[in-house]
Amino acid sequence: MTPRSDPGPGGAPPPGPLPGRAGTGPDPVDPPPVPLPDDLVAPARTLFADRLPLAAAYAELLAGPGVVRGLIGPRETTRIWDRHLLNCAAMAEFVPAGSSVVDVGSGAGLPGIVLAIARPDLAVTLVEPLARRSTFLAEAVSALDLGETVTVVRARAEELTAARRARRGARRAGRGGRSTDASPHRPGGPVELADLPDDLQVPADVVTARAVAPLDRLAGWCLPLAVPGGRLLALKGASAAEEVARHAEAVRRLGGSPPAVRLAGVGLVDPPATVVEVVRERTRPPAATPPRAAGGRRG
């Protein structure tokens, strides 16, 4: 795979060569161009500003290695800008300036990488349990030069919660925070649970998720990763209001506020992105955590 030398929509070339398949050399084909439709240029410039070339480089990652590795379907390549990038970037309007963000079940980086591109003021942690997905995320972060603000952690959501609690408990007991048998972090790869950095911003101000699970299970996984008063922002579809009505009581038992359906990108994105917002109002017993994890089993 070769570096891109052509300028993106914003005029400046995107950074670096695009990542190849981990362990097997470059992916077999260069990423295809993903043109930004004329009718989406204005909203894309509004949402990404001077980082639009970076968004264009990420679009090519999704259409190339993302398809080759099975992270998105080949039919999605013609809808990357409207269905994926702009839809995810629109929710940035609900994220306060300078926030820490945890993206649960990040998959191909939606919405976590998109938020990191659109909002360089955010500190983003991408949480993904599958090896092939977390490897792609780490390579994409490196290729897009996002390493200063983005960390990829290979874990299930509830594993990360338990690991942070154990680390805090060990420090309070004076035993130190790290496991004695922690393996060194592989440069350029995702961070494993045994090697979590001490400065990882978890719990976070905002926890995001997209198409991961029904709201009751999602709240169980995500609310413990938010600070008290922090919020869960879940990208949902047209049936969000029905899902909220069905699971509002379960969310309350898990320590969340009444879920609110909000629209992001009104006047920019057609249709606007549907976001369910839940504020973490109180803590809850660890035993109440649902047994299954976001993002499936480890690869």
C-alpha positions as CSV (number, residue, x, y, z in Angstrom):
1,M,0.0,0.0,0.0
2,T,1.4,3.4,-1.0
3,P,1.3,6.7,0.7
4,R,-1.3,9.2,-0.7
5,S,0.2,12.3,-2.3
6,D,-3.0,13.9,-3.7
7,P,-4.6,16.6,-1.6
8,G,-7.9,15.9,0.2
9,P,-11.0,18.0,0.0
10,G,-9.5,20.6,2.4
11,G,-6.4,21.1,0.3
12,A,-3.7,19.5,2.5
13,P,-2.5,15.9,2.0
14,P,-3.5,13.4,4.6
15,P,-0.7,12.0,6.8
16,G,1.3,8.9,6.3
17,P,1.0,5.6,4.5
18,L,-2.2,3.7,5.1
19,P,-2.0,0.6,7.3
20,G,-1.7,-2.9,5.9
21,R,-2.9,-6.2,7.3
22,A,-1.1,-6.9,10.6
23,G,1.5,-9.7,10.3
24,T,1.0,-10.4,6.6
25,G,2.4,-7.2,4.9
26,P,0.3,-4.6,3.1
27,D,-3.3,-5.3,2.1
28,P,-3.5,-6.6,-1.4
29,V,-4.9,-3.5,-3.0
30,D,-4.5,0.2,-2.4
31,P,-7.5,1.8,-0.8
32,P,-10.0,3.0,-3.4
33,P,-10.8,6.7,-3.6
34,V,-14.0,7.7,-1.7
35,P,-15.2,10.9,-3.3
36,L,-17.1,13.3,-1.2
37,P,-20.4,13.9,-2.9
38,D,-21.0,17.5,-4.0
39,D,-24.1,17.9,-1.8
40,L,-22.1,16.8,1.3
41,V,-19.1,19.1,0.8
42,A,-20.7,22.0,2.9
43,P,-21.8,19.9,5.9
44,A,-18.5,18.0,5.8
45,R,-16.5,21.3,5.9
46,T,-18.7,22.5,8.8
47,L,-18.3,19.3,10.8
48,F,-14.6,18.6,10.1
49,A,-13.3,22.1,9.4
50,D,-9.5,22.1,8.5
51,R,-9.3,18.3,9.4
52,L,-11.5,17.3,6.5
53,P,-8.4,15.8,4.6
54,L,-7.9,13.6,7.7
55,A,-11.5,12.5,7.5
56,A,-11.0,11.7,3.8
57,A,-8.0,9.6,4.6
58,Y,-10.1,7.7,7.2
59,A,-12.8,7.2,4.6
60,E,-10.2,5.4,2.4
61,L,-9.1,3.2,5.3
62,L,-12.7,2.1,5.7
63,A,-13.2,1.4,2.0
64,G,-9.9,-0.4,1.6
65,P,-8.5,-2.3,4.6
66,G,-11.9,-2.0,6.5
67,V,-13.6,-3.9,3.7
68,V,-10.8,-6.4,3.1
69,R,-10.7,-7.3,6.8
70,G,-14.5,-7.6,7.1
71,L,-15.0,-4.6,9.4
72,I,-17.6,-3.0,7.1
73,G,-19.5,-4.5,4.2
74,P,-18.4,-3.8,0.6
75,R,-21.8,-2.2,-0.1
76,E,-21.1,0.4,2.5
77,T,-18.3,2.0,0.5
78,T,-20.7,4.3,-1.4
79,R,-22.3,5.4,1.8
80,I,-19.2,6.1,4.0
81,W,-19.6,9.8,4.0
82,D,-23.3,10.2,4.7
83,R,-24.1,7.0,6.7
84,H,-20.9,6.8,8.7
85,L,-18.6,9.8,8.9
86,L,-21.1,12.7,8.9
87,N,-23.6,10.8,11.0
88,C,-21.0,10.2,13.7
89,A,-19.4,13.6,13.5
90,A,-22.8,15.2,14.1
91,M,-23.0,13.9,17.6
92,A,-19.9,15.9,18.5
93,E,-22.3,18.8,19.3
94,F,-23.3,16.9,22.5
95,V,-19.7,16.4,23.7
96,P,-18.4,19.3,25.9
97,A,-15.1,20.9,25.0
98,G,-12.0,19.1,26.4
99,S,-14.0,16.0,27.4
100,S,-12.5,12.5,27.9
101,V,-14.4,10.0,25.7
102,V,-14.7,6.2,25.9
103,D,-16.0,4.5,22.7
104,V,-17.4,1.1,23.6
105,G,-17.4,-1.7,21.0
106,S,-15.6,0.6,18.7
107,G,-15.4,-1.8,15.8
108,A,-14.0,0.1,12.8
109,G,-13.8,3.3,14.9
110,L,-17.3,4.6,14.6
111,P,-17.9,7.0,16.2
112,G,-14.7,7.1,18.2
113,I,-12.2,7.8,15.5
114,V,-14.6,10.2,13.7
115,L,-14.9,12.2,17.0
116,A,-11.2,12.3,17.4
117,I,-10.8,13.7,13.9
118,A,-13.5,16.3,14.2
119,R,-12.6,17.3,17.8
120,P,-8.8,17.3,18.5
121,D,-9.6,18.7,22.0
122,L,-11.0,15.3,23.0
123,A,-9.1,12.5,24.7
124,V,-10.6,9.3,23.2
125,T,-10.2,5.7,24.3
126,L,-11.4,3.1,21.8
127,V,-12.5,-0.1,23.6
128,E,-12.8,-3.2,21.4
129,P,-12.5,-6.9,22.4
130,L,-11.9,-8.5,19.0
131,A,-8.2,-8.8,18.0
132,R,-8.7,-8.1,14.3
133,R,-10.7,-5.0,15.0
134,S,-8.5,-3.6,17.7
135,T,-5.5,-4.2,15.5
136,F,-7.1,-2.2,12.7
137,L,-8.0,0.5,15.1
138,A,-4.4,0.8,16.4
139,E,-3.0,0.9,12.8
140,A,-5.6,3.5,11.8
141,V,-4.7,5.7,14.8
142,S,-1.0,5.4,13.8
143,A,-1.7,6.1,10.1
144,L,-3.8,9.1,10.8
145,D,-1.3,10.5,13.4
146,L,-3.9,10.5,16.2
147,G,-1.7,8.8,18.8
148,E,-1.5,12.0,21.0
149,T,-5.2,11.9,21.7
150,V,-6.4,8.4,21.0
151,T,-5.7,5.1,22.9
152,V,-6.9,1.7,21.7
153,V,-7.7,-0.9,24.4
154,R,-8.4,-4.5,23.6
155,A,-11.0,-5.4,26.2
156,R,-14.7,-5.9,26.9
157,A,-16.3,-2.9,28.5
158,E,-16.9,-4.7,31.9
159,E,-13.3,-6.0,31.9
160,L,-12.0,-2.5,31.6
161,T,-14.3,-1.4,34.5
162,A,-13.1,-4.2,36.7
163,A,-9.5,-3.6,35.8
164,R,-9.7,0.1,36.7
165,R,-11.4,-0.7,40.0
166,A,-8.7,-3.2,40.9
167,R,-6.0,-0.7,40.0
168,R,-7.5,1.9,42.3
169,G,-8.0,-0.6,45.1
170,A,-4.4,-1.7,44.8
171,R,-3.2,1.8,45.0
172,R,-5.3,2.6,48.0
173,A,-3.9,-0.5,49.7
174,G,-0.4,0.6,48.9
175,R,0.3,-2.4,46.6
176,G,0.9,-0.4,43.5
177,G,-1.3,-0.3,40.4
178,R,0.2,-2.6,37.8
179,S,0.1,-6.4,37.6
180,T,3.5,-7.9,38.3
181,D,3.2,-10.2,35.2
182,A,2.1,-7.4,32.8
183,S,3.5,-8.0,29.3
184,P,5.1,-5.1,27.5
185,H,2.8,-3.1,25.3
186,R,3.5,-3.9,21.6
187,P,4.4,-0.6,19.9
188,G,1.7,0.3,17.3
189,G,-0.7,-2.3,18.7
190,P,-3.7,-2.1,21.0
191,V,-3.1,-1.8,24.8
192,E,-4.0,-5.0,26.7
193,L,-5.7,-5.0,30.0
194,A,-2.5,-6.1,31.8
195,D,-0.7,-3.0,30.5
196,L,-3.2,-0.2,31.0
197,P,-1.4,3.2,31.2
198,D,-1.8,5.0,34.5
199,D,-3.0,8.1,32.8
200,L,-5.9,6.4,30.9
201,Q,-8.9,8.7,31.3
202,V,-11.4,6.1,32.5
203,P,-14.0,6.6,33.8
204,A,-14.7,9.3,31.3
205,D,-16.9,12.4,30.8
206,V,-18.7,10.8,27.9
207,V,-19.2,7.2,26.8
208,T,-20.2,6.6,23.2
209,A,-21.6,3.5,21.4
210,R,-23.0,2.8,18.0
211,A,-25.2,-0.2,17.1
212,V,-23.7,-2.3,19.9
213,A,-26.7,-3.6,21.9
214,P,-30.2,-2.8,23.2
215,L,-30.3,0.1,25.6
216,D,-30.6,-1.9,28.8
217,R,-27.5,-3.9,28.1
218,L,-25.7,-0.9,26.7
219,A,-26.4,1.1,29.9
220,G,-25.0,-1.8,32.0
221,W,-21.8,-1.8,30.1
222,C,-21.3,1.9,29.6
223,L,-22.5,3.8,32.6
224,P,-19.8,2.3,34.9
225,L,-17.3,3.8,32.4
226,A,-18.7,7.3,32.9
227,V,-17.9,9.6,35.8
228,P,-20.8,10.5,38.1
229,G,-22.6,13.2,36.1
230,G,-21.1,12.0,32.9
231,R,-23.2,10.8,30.1
232,L,-23.8,7.9,27.7
233,L,-24.4,8.9,24.0
234,A,-25.7,6.0,22.0
235,L,-26.3,6.4,18.3
236,K,-29.6,4.7,17.5
237,G,-32.0,4.3,14.6
238,A,-35.5,5.4,13.9
239,S,-37.0,3.1,16.6
240,A,-35.0,4.9,19.4
241,A,-38.1,6.2,21.1
242,E,-39.7,2.8,21.3
243,E,-36.4,1.4,22.7
244,V,-36.3,4.2,25.3
245,A,-39.8,3.5,26.5
246,R,-39.1,-0.2,26.7
247,H,-35.9,0.0,28.7
248,A,-36.2,3.3,30.7
249,E,-36.9,1.4,34.0
250,A,-33.9,-0.9,33.5
251,V,-31.7,2.2,32.8
252,R,-33.0,3.8,36.1
253,R,-32.1,0.7,38.1
254,L,-28.6,0.8,36.6
255,G,-28.1,4.3,37.9
256,G,-29.0,6.3,34.8
257,S,-31.3,9.3,34.2
258,P,-34.4,8.9,32.2
259,P,-33.1,8.4,28.6
260,A,-33.7,11.3,26.2
261,V,-33.8,11.0,22.4
262,R,-32.0,13.9,20.8
263,L,-31.3,14.8,17.2
264,A,-27.8,15.7,16.1
265,G,-26.8,17.6,12.9
266,V,-30.2,19.2,12.3
267,G,-29.8,21.3,9.1
268,L,-26.5,19.6,8.3
269,V,-27.2,15.9,8.1
270,D,-30.3,14.4,6.3
271,P,-31.7,12.7,8.2
272,P,-30.3,14.0,11.5
273,A,-28.5,11.5,13.7
274,T,-30.6,10.0,16.4
275,V,-28.8,9.9,19.8
276,V,-30.0,8.5,23.1
277,E,-28.5,10.4,26.0
278,V,-28.3,8.9,29.6
279,V,-26.6,10.7,32.5
280,R,-25.0,8.6,35.1
281,E,-26.7,9.8,38.3
282,R,-25.5,7.3,40.8
283,T,-23.3,4.2,41.2
284,R,-24.7,0.7,41.4
285,P,-23.5,-2.6,42.8
286,P,-21.0,-4.4,40.5
287,A,-23.1,-7.6,40.6
288,A,-25.8,-5.8,38.6
289,T,-23.5,-5.7,35.5
290,P,-25.0,-7.8,32.6
291,P,-23.0,-11.0,32.1
292,R,-22.3,-10.5,28.3
293,A,-19.9,-8.0,26.9
294,A,-20.1,-5.4,24.1
295,G,-18.5,-6.3,20.9
296,G,-18.6,-10.1,21.1
297,R,-15.8,-12.5,22.0
298,R,-12.2,-12.0,21.7
299,G,-10.7,-12.8,18.4
